Amino acid sequence: MRILDIGYGTGIWAIEMAQKYPQAEIIAIDLGNDHPMVDDFVFRVDFRSGVDFTSNFWGLENQEGTFDLVHAALLCGSVPDWKAFYAKIARYGL
C-alpha cells in the first residue's frame, strides 16, 4: 500500500498511518521546512518539506497513479486555486 499525505503539518496523521499500517510506504509532503518531532521510534514515513503546492513539481516524478490513498487536510491559505490543486492530486491516485 502507498499513501501520499499532502500538507503533513505536525506529521501526526502520517505517523499514525505508519503505526496502523506498518507495511505501507508513506510519503508526506509539506510547504514548510520543518520535519515533525518523532520520539524514540523511527517510523517509515518519508517526510519531504519545502514542496510548493502551486507548482507542477512536487518531487514525485514517475509516481502518477501509484498511490492507494491521497490525504490532504487543513490546507486553508496554502492553496490559491482549489480546482487546479484537485486536478494535481487526482493524477497520483489509482
Buried (B, 14 or more C-beta within 10 A) or exposed (E): EBBBBBBBBEBEBBBEBBEEBEEBBBBBBBBEEEBBEEEEEEBBBEBBBEBEBEEEEBEBEEBEEEBEBBBBEEBEEBBEEEEEBEEBBEEBBE
